Amino acid sequence: MEKINILTILVAVVLLVVVVQTFQLTLISQQKASTTGLAIAAQASNSGANQGFSSQEEMMQAHHGGGSGAQQATQGLPNMVGGC
């Protein structure tokens, strides 16, 4: 009888864990869906990745501090890195 009781308790614990994790996954998926919705709404309102800059190059220089110094440092180096 004791084996049956232990087995019953073990099955009950496993089922409880399944129920708790199902609830947690449901909450996580709802949070992710709401976050994704906000990100899509924010992205749609920006109308472009280069907003406020006249060119891609200008945006890269503003964000990464590029300029004539960076261009001179890379002069003479191959364009492709790696590959076949």
Residue pairs with C-beta under 8 A, 6 or more apart in sequence:
49 59
50 56
50 59
53 59
53 62
60 66
61 67
